[in-house]
Structure formats: structure tokens, C-alpha cells
């Protein structure tokens, strides 16, 4: 005799709602993993199978179908969340919660929804079989935990760009030096420009905000030979070299 159809569906809805609440209000990696792994790998697929009305003959067959369906739901969710720009822990939680609860409601409304297959009698499990099962669960849970950690701790690489352009036809005798900040905070910088090793210009304590661009044109002395121009960028706090660029100034 199968399990009454409403009992397991109620459990899936409660699990999905608790998982969504945990992800929304807590940053605990352990809590998110314990609640999220079952819904990602089993619970959501189980609810969809019940909604579709697929009848299985054994618990092992039903579990295999549920795991495969859950993985398919996860793949579809990756495409959908990436398109919506919501590919984060909360986005995943909302996706699986919506799919699980929606499928459970559909299954509960069906009059011909099949019950779960009867639970088999006790089976003797050898030590090595139990160890293999535990190891597989640990690997799957560990992989999910690493994925969640990488997603939550991802930080975009920040830097400040420094460039120097040699004189062009419309501005002979002038170099162009510029900064562009891709930092996450406002920083101060010192810029020094040298021509053939001789100091040509200095800019102290330039305050550059994130996304801001600073540029200046630097006069170049007239010379009958090519000259090497170099720009160096320093942080004023410790005056350590941060960036350096150079260019060749053609003779005039």
C-alpha cells in the first residue's frame, strides 16, 4: 500500500519554505548546505514527479528519477536565473522553492495522482556499502558547500589603470598621461613623469573616486633624438610604486 499523497507533499512544501527563509535571513554556510542540498538533489524532483503523475514500482526507482529530475530543474534554473541577472544564493532558493511548492500544489489537486511505492523491508547493508554511501553524500554536500561559498565570497578584481600616449600630429610636443579607477573605494595617488630619467612633472595627492578618469597633457622638450618618457604611479601613504608605463617620444 502506498503512502497517502498529501503527507509527503506537505513535507516538501514545508522544507522548501524553511530553506528559502534560512537563505534569506542567514549567511550561515552550514545551515544553507544542510537545508539546500536535499531540495537541490531530491525534494524538488520528487515534487515534480508527483505533479506529472509518473508511477514507479520501487522506492529506489523513484529516488533515481527524483535525483535526475532535480538536476534537470537545477540546469534549467541556471539558464533562467542567469538571464534574469539573479544568479545568487537567494535567487536559487526562490527558484527551487517556487518549483517545489508549485509542483506540490499541482500534485495535490490531481485526483489520479499515484501514491509512492511501498517502503521495502529492512535490507542488510555491509560496512563497505554504508561507507560508500556516506562518502558519496559527503562529496556531494562538500561540492555544494564550496559552490555556495565561492558565490557568496566572490569579489570583483579592483585596480587603477595608468596610461601614457606619445605626441600625435594634432598635439606635437605633448604627452598625454591618464588614470582611470576601477577600485571599490576612493584613493589618493602621486604621479611622476620623467623624460630620459629627468623629472618633468609631478602631481601629488590626486584623489580618484571609483569610475573616475583623470588626464593631463605634459609638455616635452624639443630634441633632435628620440626620448624615453616614463610615468610612475605611487600611493602617498607608503610611496610604493603601484604602476609604471613608458613610451618613446620621437625626435622633432
SEZA-530049 format. One line per 2 residues: number of its first residue (from 1); their letters; for each residue x, y, z of N, C-alpha, C. Coordinates in nm, 2 decimals. Layout:
<lodos>
NUM) A) X Y Z X Y Z X Y Z ~ ...
</lodos>
This chain:
<lodos>
1) XX) 0.08 -0.12 0.00 0.00 0.00 0.00 0.09 0.12 0.00 ~ 0.06 0.22 -0.08 0.14 0.34 -0.09 0.12 0.44 0.02
3) XX) 0.20 0.54 0.02 0.19 0.64 0.12 0.09 0.74 0.08 ~ 0.00 0.79 0.16 -0.10 0.89 0.12 -0.04 1.01 0.06
5) XX) -0.10 1.05 -0.05 -0.03 1.15 -0.14 -0.01 1.29 -0.07 ~ -0.09 1.32 0.02 -0.08 1.46 0.08 0.03 1.47 0.18
7) XX) 0.07 1.36 0.25 0.17 1.37 0.36 0.31 1.41 0.31 ~ 0.36 1.35 0.20 0.49 1.38 0.15 0.49 1.52 0.08
9) XX) 0.37 1.55 0.02 0.37 1.68 -0.05 0.37 1.80 0.05 ~ 0.31 1.78 0.17 0.31 1.88 0.27 0.45 1.89 0.32
11) XX) 0.52 1.78 0.34 0.66 1.79 0.38 0.75 1.86 0.29 ~ 0.73 1.84 0.16 0.82 1.91 0.06 0.79 2.06 0.06
13) XX) 0.67 2.10 0.08 0.63 2.25 0.09 0.70 2.31 0.21 ~ 0.69 2.24 0.32 0.75 2.29 0.45 0.90 2.30 0.43
15) XX) 0.96 2.20 0.37 1.11 2.20 0.36 1.15 2.32 0.27 ~ 1.08 2.34 0.16 1.11 2.45 0.06 1.10 2.58 0.13
17) XX) 0.99 2.60 0.20 0.97 2.73 0.27 1.08 2.76 0.38 ~ 1.11 2.66 0.45 1.22 2.67 0.56 1.35 2.70 0.49
19) XX) 1.38 2.64 0.38 1.51 2.66 0.31 1.51 2.81 0.26 ~ 1.40 2.85 0.20 1.40 2.99 0.15 1.42 3.09 0.26
21) XX) 1.35 3.07 0.37 1.36 3.16 0.49 1.51 3.16 0.54 ~ 1.57 3.04 0.55 1.71 3.03 0.60 1.80 3.11 0.51
23) XX) 1.79 3.09 0.38 1.88 3.16 0.29 1.86 3.31 0.30 ~ 1.73 3.36 0.31 1.70 3.50 0.31 1.75 3.57 0.44
25) XX) 1.75 3.50 0.55 1.78 3.57 0.68 1.91 3.53 0.74 ~ 1.98 3.43 0.69 2.10 3.38 0.75 2.21 3.37 0.64
27) XX) 2.34 3.40 0.68 2.45 3.38 0.60 2.53 3.26 0.64 ~ 2.48 3.17 0.72 2.54 3.05 0.77 2.56 2.95 0.65
29) XX) 2.69 2.92 0.62 2.71 2.82 0.51 2.66 2.69 0.55 ~ 2.68 2.65 0.68 2.64 2.52 0.73 2.49 2.50 0.72
31) XX) 2.41 2.60 0.76 2.27 2.59 0.76 2.21 2.59 0.62 ~ 2.27 2.67 0.53 2.23 2.67 0.39 2.26 2.54 0.32
33) XX) 2.37 2.48 0.36 2.40 2.35 0.30 2.31 2.24 0.34 ~ 2.29 2.23 0.47 2.20 2.13 0.53 2.06 2.13 0.47
35) XX) 2.01 2.25 0.46 1.87 2.27 0.41 1.86 2.27 0.26 ~ 1.97 2.32 0.19 1.96 2.34 0.05 2.00 2.21 -0.03
37) XX) 2.09 2.13 0.02 2.13 2.01 -0.06 2.01 1.92 -0.08 ~ 1.93 1.88 0.01 1.81 1.80 -0.02 1.72 1.85 -0.12
39) XX) 1.69 1.98 -0.12 1.59 2.04 -0.21 1.66 2.05 -0.35 ~ 1.79 2.06 -0.36 1.86 2.07 -0.49 1.87 1.93 -0.55
41) XX) 1.90 1.83 -0.47 1.93 1.70 -0.53 1.81 1.60 -0.52 ~ 1.70 1.63 -0.44 1.60 1.53 -0.43 1.46 1.59 -0.42
43) XX) 1.43 1.68 -0.33 1.30 1.72 -0.29 1.22 1.78 -0.41 ~ 1.29 1.87 -0.48 1.23 1.94 -0.59 1.19 1.84 -0.70
45) XX) 1.28 1.74 -0.73 1.25 1.64 -0.83 1.13 1.55 -0.79 ~ 1.13 1.52 -0.66 1.02 1.44 -0.61 0.88 1.51 -0.63
47) XX) 0.88 1.64 -0.60 0.75 1.71 -0.61 0.71 1.72 -0.76 ~ 0.80 1.74 -0.85 0.77 1.74 -0.99 0.72 1.61 -1.04
49) XX) 0.79 1.50 -1.00 0.74 1.36 -1.04 0.60 1.34 -1.00 ~ 0.56 1.38 -0.88 0.43 1.36 -0.82 0.33 1.45 -0.90
51) XX) 0.37 1.57 -0.95 0.28 1.66 -1.02 0.26 1.60 -1.16 ~ 0.36 1.54 -1.22 0.35 1.48 -1.36 0.26 1.36 -1.35
53) XX) 0.27 1.29 -1.24 0.20 1.16 -1.22 0.27 1.04 -1.27 ~ 0.40 1.04 -1.26 0.48 0.92 -1.30 0.47 0.82 -1.19
55) XX) 0.43 0.70 -1.23 0.42 0.59 -1.13 0.55 0.51 -1.13 ~ 0.60 0.48 -1.02 0.72 0.40 -1.01 0.69 0.28 -0.92
57) XX) 0.77 0.17 -0.95 0.74 0.04 -0.89 0.82 0.01 -0.76 ~ 0.92 0.09 -0.74 1.00 0.07 -0.62 1.06 0.21 -0.57
59) XX) 1.10 0.21 -0.44 1.15 0.33 -0.38 1.28 0.37 -0.45 ~ 1.37 0.27 -0.48 1.49 0.30 -0.54 1.47 0.37 -0.68
61) XX) 1.37 0.32 -0.76 1.34 0.37 -0.89 1.29 0.51 -0.87 ~ 1.20 0.54 -0.77 1.15 0.67 -0.75 1.26 0.77 -0.71
63) XX) 1.35 0.73 -0.63 1.46 0.81 -0.59 1.56 0.85 -0.70 ~ 1.58 0.75 -0.79 1.67 0.77 -0.90 1.60 0.87 -1.00
65) XX) 1.47 0.86 -1.02 1.40 0.96 -1.11 1.40 1.09 -1.04 ~ 1.38 1.10 -0.91 1.38 1.23 -0.84 1.51 1.30 -0.85
67) XX) 1.62 1.23 -0.83 1.75 1.29 -0.84 1.78 1.35 -0.98 ~ 1.74 1.27 -1.08 1.76 1.31 -1.22 1.68 1.43 -1.25
69) XX) 1.55 1.43 -1.20 1.46 1.55 -1.23 1.51 1.67 -1.15 ~ 1.56 1.65 -1.03 1.62 1.77 -0.96 1.74 1.83 -1.03
71) XX) 1.82 1.75 -1.08 1.94 1.80 -1.16 1.89 1.88 -1.28 ~ 1.79 1.83 -1.35 1.73 1.90 -1.47 1.67 2.03 -1.42
73) XX) 1.60 2.03 -1.31 1.55 2.16 -1.26 1.66 2.26 -1.23 ~ 1.77 2.21 -1.17 1.88 2.30 -1.15 1.95 2.35 -1.27
75) XX) 1.96 2.27 -1.38 2.02 2.32 -1.50 1.93 2.43 -1.56 ~ 1.79 2.40 -1.57 1.70 2.50 -1.62 1.70 2.63 -1.53
77) XX) 1.72 2.61 -1.40 1.73 2.73 -1.32 1.85 2.81 -1.34 ~ 1.96 2.75 -1.38 2.08 2.82 -1.41 2.06 2.91 -1.53
79) XX) 2.00 2.86 -1.63 1.97 2.94 -1.75 1.88 3.06 -1.72 ~ 1.77 3.03 -1.64 1.67 3.13 -1.61 1.72 3.24 -1.52
81) XX) 1.80 3.20 -1.42 1.85 3.30 -1.33 1.96 3.38 -1.39 ~ 2.04 3.32 -1.47 2.14 3.40 -1.54 2.08 3.50 -1.63
83) XX) 1.98 3.47 -1.70 1.91 3.56 -1.79 1.85 3.67 -1.71 ~ 1.79 3.64 -1.60 1.73 3.74 -1.51 1.83 3.82 -1.43
85) XX) 1.96 3.79 -1.43 2.06 3.85 -1.35 2.04 3.83 -1.20 ~ 1.99 3.72 -1.16 1.96 3.69 -1.02 2.03 3.56 -0.98
87) XX) 2.15 3.54 -1.03 2.22 3.41 -1.01 2.30 3.42 -0.88 ~ 2.23 3.41 -0.77 2.29 3.41 -0.64 2.22 3.32 -0.55
89) XX) 2.26 3.30 -0.42 2.20 3.21 -0.33 2.05 3.24 -0.31 ~ 2.01 3.36 -0.30 1.87 3.39 -0.28 1.79 3.36 -0.41
91) XX) 1.85 3.39 -0.52 1.78 3.35 -0.65 1.76 3.20 -0.66 ~ 1.86 3.12 -0.63 1.85 2.98 -0.63 1.74 2.93 -0.53
93) XX) 1.74 2.99 -0.41 1.64 2.94 -0.31 1.50 2.97 -0.36 ~ 1.48 3.09 -0.42 1.35 3.13 -0.47 1.31 3.03 -0.58
95) XX) 1.40 3.00 -0.67 1.37 2.91 -0.79 1.33 2.77 -0.74 ~ 1.40 2.71 -0.65 1.37 2.58 -0.61 1.24 2.58 -0.52
97) XX) 1.23 2.68 -0.44 1.11 2.69 -0.36 0.98 2.70 -0.44 ~ 0.99 2.79 -0.55 0.87 2.81 -0.63 0.84 2.68 -0.71
99) XX) 0.94 2.61 -0.76 0.92 2.49 -0.84 0.86 2.38 -0.75 ~ 0.92 2.37 -0.63 0.87 2.26 -0.54 0.73 2.28 -0.49
101) XX) 0.70 2.40 -0.44 0.56 2.43 -0.39 0.46 2.43 -0.50 ~ 0.50 2.48 -0.62 0.41 2.48 -0.73 0.37 2.34 -0.78
103) XX) 0.48 2.25 -0.78 0.46 2.11 -0.82 0.37 2.04 -0.72 ~ 0.40 2.07 -0.59 0.32 2.00 -0.49 0.17 2.04 -0.49
105) XX) 0.15 2.16 -0.52 0.01 2.21 -0.53 -0.06 2.14 -0.65 ~ 0.01 2.13 -0.76 -0.05 2.06 -0.88 -0.07 1.92 -0.85
107) XX) 0.02 1.85 -0.78 0.00 1.71 -0.75 -0.11 1.69 -0.65 ~ -0.13 1.78 -0.56 -0.24 1.76 -0.46 -0.37 1.79 -0.52
109) XX) -0.38 1.87 -0.63 -0.51 1.89 -0.69 -0.55 1.78 -0.79 ~ -0.46 1.69 -0.82 -0.49 1.58 -0.91 -0.56 1.47 -0.84
111) XX) -0.67 1.43 -0.90 -0.74 1.31 -0.84 -0.68 1.18 -0.87 ~ -0.60 1.18 -0.98 -0.54 1.05 -1.02 -0.39 1.04 -0.99
113) XX) -0.34 1.13 -0.90 -0.20 1.13 -0.86 -0.17 1.00 -0.79 ~ -0.07 0.92 -0.84 -0.03 0.80 -0.78 0.04 0.81 -0.65
115) XX) 0.02 0.72 -0.56 0.09 0.72 -0.43 0.23 0.67 -0.45 ~ 0.31 0.70 -0.35 0.45 0.65 -0.36 0.45 0.50 -0.34
117) XX) 0.56 0.44 -0.40 0.57 0.29 -0.39 0.59 0.25 -0.24 ~ 0.55 0.13 -0.20 0.57 0.09 -0.06 0.71 0.08 -0.02
119) XX) 0.74 0.12 0.10 0.88 0.12 0.15 0.92 -0.03 0.17 ~ 1.04 -0.07 0.12 1.08 -0.21 0.13 1.12 -0.24 0.27
121) XX) 1.12 -0.37 0.30 1.16 -0.42 0.43 1.31 -0.39 0.46 ~ 1.35 -0.42 0.58 1.49 -0.39 0.61 1.59 -0.47 0.53
123) XX) 1.69 -0.41 0.48 1.79 -0.47 0.40 1.93 -0.46 0.47 ~ 2.00 -0.57 0.47 2.13 -0.57 0.54 2.23 -0.50 0.46
125) XX) 2.29 -0.40 0.51 2.39 -0.32 0.44 2.53 -0.35 0.50 ~ 2.62 -0.40 0.42 2.76 -0.42 0.46 2.83 -0.30 0.50
127) XX) 2.94 -0.31 0.57 3.01 -0.19 0.61 3.06 -0.11 0.50 ~ 3.12 -0.18 0.40 3.18 -0.10 0.28 3.07 -0.04 0.20
129) XX) 2.95 -0.09 0.20 2.84 -0.03 0.13 2.80 0.10 0.20 ~ 2.78 0.09 0.33 2.75 0.21 0.41 2.85 0.32 0.39
131) XX) 2.98 0.28 0.40 3.09 0.37 0.39 3.09 0.44 0.25 ~ 3.06 0.37 0.14 3.05 0.43 0.01 2.94 0.53 0.00
133) XX) 2.82 0.49 0.06 2.71 0.59 0.06 2.74 0.71 0.14 ~ 2.80 0.70 0.25 2.84 0.82 0.33 2.94 0.90 0.26
135) XX) 3.04 0.84 0.19 3.14 0.91 0.12 3.08 0.99 0.00 ~ 2.98 0.93 -0.07 2.91 1.00 -0.18 2.83 1.12 -0.13
137) XX) 2.77 1.10 -0.01 2.69 1.21 0.04 2.78 1.33 0.08 ~ 2.90 1.29 0.14 2.99 1.39 0.18 3.05 1.47 0.06
139) XX) 3.08 1.39 -0.04 3.13 1.46 -0.16 3.03 1.55 -0.23 ~ 2.91 1.51 -0.23 2.80 1.59 -0.29 2.78 1.72 -0.21
141) XX) 2.77 1.70 -0.08 2.75 1.81 0.01 2.86 1.91 0.01 ~ 2.99 1.85 0.01 3.10 1.93 0.01 3.11 2.02 -0.12
143) XX) 3.08 1.96 -0.24 3.08 2.03 -0.36 2.97 2.14 -0.36 ~ 2.86 2.12 -0.30 2.76 2.22 -0.29 2.80 2.33 -0.20
145) XX) 2.86 2.30 -0.09 2.91 2.40 0.01 3.02 2.48 -0.06 ~ 3.11 2.42 -0.13 3.21 2.50 -0.20 3.15 2.60 -0.30
147) XX) 3.05 2.55 -0.38 2.99 2.64 -0.48 2.92 2.75 -0.41 ~ 2.85 2.73 -0.30 2.78 2.84 -0.23 2.89 2.94 -0.17
149) XX) 3.00 2.88 -0.11 3.10 2.97 -0.06 3.16 3.06 -0.16 ~ 3.20 3.00 -0.28 3.26 3.08 -0.39 3.16 3.19 -0.44
151) XX) 3.03 3.15 -0.44 2.94 3.25 -0.49 2.92 3.37 -0.39 ~ 2.92 3.34 -0.26 2.90 3.44 -0.16 3.02 3.52 -0.13
153) XX) 3.14 3.47 -0.16 3.26 3.54 -0.13 3.33 3.60 -0.25 ~ 3.26 3.59 -0.37 3.32 3.64 -0.49 3.33 3.79 -0.48
155) XX) 3.45 3.84 -0.52 3.48 3.98 -0.52 3.54 4.02 -0.65 ~ 3.49 4.12 -0.72 3.54 4.17 -0.84 3.68 4.23 -0.82
157) XX) 3.78 4.19 -0.91 3.91 4.24 -0.90 3.91 4.39 -0.92 ~ 3.98 4.47 -0.83 3.98 4.61 -0.84 4.13 4.66 -0.87
159) XX) 4.14 4.77 -0.94 4.27 4.82 -0.98 4.25 4.96 -1.03 ~ 4.36 5.03 -1.05 4.37 5.16 -1.11 4.45 5.15 -1.24
161) XX) 4.40 5.20 -1.35 4.47 5.19 -1.48 4.55 5.32 -1.50 ~ 4.67 5.30 -1.55 4.76 5.41 -1.58 4.81 5.40 -1.72
163) XX) 4.80 5.51 -1.80 4.84 5.50 -1.94 4.92 5.63 -1.98 ~ 4.99 5.62 -2.09 5.07 5.73 -2.14 5.07 5.72 -2.29
165) XX) 5.03 5.83 -2.36 5.03 5.83 -2.51 5.13 5.93 -2.56 ~ 5.21 5.89 -2.66 5.31 5.98 -2.72 5.25 6.09 -2.80
167) XX) 5.32 6.20 -2.83 5.27 6.31 -2.91 5.21 6.26 -3.04 ~ 5.10 6.33 -3.08 5.04 6.29 -3.20 5.04 6.42 -3.29
169) XX) 4.99 6.40 -3.42 5.00 6.51 -3.51 4.93 6.64 -3.47 ~ 4.82 6.62 -3.40 4.74 6.74 -3.36 4.79 6.80 -3.22
171) XX) 4.88 6.74 -3.16 4.94 6.79 -3.03 5.09 6.76 -3.03 ~ 5.17 6.81 -3.12 5.31 6.78 -3.11 5.38 6.84 -2.99
173) XX) 5.47 6.77 -2.94 5.54 6.82 -2.82 5.47 6.80 -2.69 ~ 5.37 6.72 -2.69 5.29 6.70 -2.56 5.26 6.55 -2.55
175) XX) 5.28 6.50 -2.43 5.24 6.36 -2.39 5.11 6.37 -2.32 ~ 5.03 6.26 -2.33 4.91 6.25 -2.25 4.92 6.14 -2.15
177) XX) 4.90 6.18 -2.02 4.90 6.08 -1.91 4.77 6.08 -1.85 ~ 4.72 5.95 -1.82 4.59 5.94 -1.76 4.57 5.83 -1.66
179) XX) 4.48 5.84 -1.57 4.44 5.74 -1.47 4.29 5.71 -1.49 ~ 4.25 5.59 -1.46 4.11 5.55 -1.45 4.10 5.45 -1.34
181) XX) 4.01 5.48 -1.25 3.99 5.40 -1.13 3.88 5.29 -1.15 ~ 3.92 5.17 -1.12 3.82 5.06 -1.11 3.82 5.00 -0.97
183) XX) 3.86 5.09 -0.87 3.87 5.04 -0.73 3.73 5.05 -0.68 ~ 3.72 4.99 -0.56 3.59 4.99 -0.48 3.58 5.11 -0.39
185) XX) 3.69 5.18 -0.37 3.69 5.30 -0.28 3.77 5.41 -0.34 ~ 3.75 5.53 -0.29 3.83 5.65 -0.33 3.97 5.64 -0.28
187) XX) 4.07 5.66 -0.36 4.21 5.65 -0.32 4.29 5.78 -0.37 ~ 4.40 5.80 -0.30 4.49 5.91 -0.34 4.62 5.86 -0.40
189) XX) 4.67 5.93 -0.51 4.78 5.88 -0.58 4.88 6.00 -0.60 ~ 5.01 5.96 -0.62 5.11 6.06 -0.67 5.15 6.01 -0.81
191) XX) 5.17 6.10 -0.90 5.21 6.07 -1.04 5.34 6.15 -1.06 ~ 5.44 6.08 -1.11 5.57 6.14 -1.15 5.60 6.11 -1.30
193) XX) 5.64 6.21 -1.38 5.67 6.18 -1.52 5.82 6.23 -1.54 ~ 5.89 6.14 -1.60 6.03 6.17 -1.63 6.06 6.16 -1.78
195) XX) 6.15 6.24 -1.83 6.19 6.23 -1.97 6.34 6.20 -1.97 ~ 6.38 6.09 -2.02 6.52 6.04 -2.02 6.58 6.05 -1.88
197) XX) 6.49 6.00 -1.78 6.54 6.00 -1.65 6.54 6.13 -1.57 ~ 6.50 6.24 -1.64 6.49 6.37 -1.57 6.35 6.40 -1.53
199) XX) 6.32 6.44 -1.41 6.19 6.47 -1.37 6.13 6.58 -1.45 ~ 6.01 6.56 -1.51 5.94 6.66 -1.59 5.82 6.72 -1.53
201) XX) 5.74 6.64 -1.46 5.62 6.68 -1.39 5.59 6.59 -1.27 ~ 5.52 6.65 -1.17 5.48 6.58 -1.05 5.34 6.62 -1.01
203) XX) 5.25 6.53 -0.98 5.12 6.56 -0.93 5.10 6.48 -0.80 ~ 5.08 6.56 -0.69 5.07 6.50 -0.56 4.92 6.49 -0.51
205) XX) 4.90 6.38 -0.44 4.77 6.35 -0.37 4.65 6.37 -0.46 ~ 4.65 6.31 -0.58 4.54 6.31 -0.66 4.43 6.22 -0.60
207) XX) 4.31 6.27 -0.58 4.20 6.20 -0.52 4.11 6.14 -0.64 ~ 4.11 6.01 -0.66 4.04 5.95 -0.77 3.93 5.86 -0.71
209) XX) 3.81 5.89 -0.74 3.69 5.81 -0.70 3.67 5.69 -0.79 ~ 3.60 5.59 -0.74 3.57 5.47 -0.83 3.50 5.52 -0.96
211) XX) 3.55 5.47 -1.07 3.49 5.51 -1.20 3.54 5.64 -1.26 ~ 3.62 5.72 -1.18 3.66 5.85 -1.23 3.79 5.84 -1.32
213) XX) 3.80 5.93 -1.41 3.91 5.93 -1.50 3.98 6.07 -1.49 ~ 4.12 6.07 -1.48 4.20 6.19 -1.47 4.30 6.18 -1.58
215) XX) 4.32 6.30 -1.65 4.42 6.30 -1.76 4.48 6.44 -1.77 ~ 4.60 6.44 -1.81 4.68 6.57 -1.83 4.77 6.56 -1.95
217) XX) 4.80 6.67 -2.01 4.89 6.68 -2.12 5.02 6.74 -2.06 ~ 5.14 6.68 -2.09 5.26 6.71 -2.04 5.35 6.76 -2.15
219) XX) 5.41 6.89 -2.14 5.50 6.94 -2.24 5.63 6.85 -2.25 ~ 5.68 6.83 -2.37 5.80 6.75 -2.39 5.90 6.85 -2.45
221) XX) 6.03 6.85 -2.39 6.13 6.94 -2.45 6.17 6.90 -2.59 ~ 6.19 7.00 -2.68 6.23 6.97 -2.81 6.37 6.90 -2.81
223) XX) 6.38 6.80 -2.89 6.51 6.72 -2.90 6.53 6.67 -3.04 ~ 6.65 6.66 -3.08 6.69 6.61 -3.22 6.69 6.46 -3.21
225) XX) 6.69 6.40 -3.10 6.69 6.25 -3.09 6.56 6.20 -3.01 ~ 6.54 6.07 -3.03 6.42 6.02 -2.96 6.45 6.02 -2.81
227) XX) 6.34 6.04 -2.73 6.35 6.04 -2.58 6.25 5.94 -2.52 ~ 6.29 5.89 -2.41 6.21 5.79 -2.34 6.14 5.86 -2.23
229) XX) 6.00 5.85 -2.23 5.92 5.91 -2.13 5.86 5.80 -2.04 ~ 5.86 5.82 -1.91 5.80 5.72 -1.82 5.71 5.79 -1.72
231) XX) 5.60 5.73 -1.69 5.51 5.77 -1.58 5.50 5.67 -1.47 ~ 5.51 5.72 -1.35 5.51 5.62 -1.24 5.39 5.67 -1.14
233) XX) 5.32 5.57 -1.09 5.21 5.59 -1.00 5.24 5.54 -0.87 ~ 5.23 5.62 -0.76 5.26 5.58 -0.63 5.13 5.60 -0.54
235) XX) 5.13 5.53 -0.43 5.04 5.55 -0.32 5.11 5.64 -0.22 ~ 5.05 5.76 -0.19 5.12 5.85 -0.10 5.15 5.80 0.04
237) XX) 5.07 5.70 0.09 5.08 5.65 0.23 5.22 5.59 0.25 ~ 5.27 5.51 0.16 5.40 5.45 0.18 5.49 5.48 0.06
239) XX) 5.45 5.55 -0.04 5.52 5.59 -0.16 5.58 5.46 -0.23 ~ 5.51 5.36 -0.23 5.55 5.24 -0.30 5.50 5.24 -0.44
241) XX) 5.58 5.20 -0.54 5.54 5.20 -0.68 5.42 5.11 -0.70 ~ 5.32 5.17 -0.76 5.19 5.10 -0.79 5.17 5.06 -0.93
243) XX) 5.21 5.15 -1.03 5.20 5.13 -1.17 5.31 5.21 -1.24 ~ 5.36 5.16 -1.35 5.45 5.24 -1.43 5.43 5.21 -1.58
245) XX) 5.44 5.31 -1.66 5.42 5.29 -1.81 5.53 5.38 -1.87 ~ 5.56 5.35 -2.00 5.66 5.43 -2.07 5.63 5.43 -2.22
247) XX) 5.69 5.53 -2.28 5.67 5.54 -2.43 5.79 5.61 -2.49 ~ 5.80 5.60 -2.62 5.92 5.66 -2.69 5.86 5.79 -2.76
249) XX) 5.93 5.90 -2.73 5.89 6.03 -2.79 5.98 6.05 -2.91 ~ 5.92 6.05 -3.03 6.00 6.06 -3.15 6.07 6.20 -3.16
251) XX) 6.18 6.21 -3.23 6.26 6.33 -3.24 6.18 6.43 -3.32 ~ 6.20 6.56 -3.30 6.13 6.67 -3.36 6.23 6.75 -3.45
</lodos>
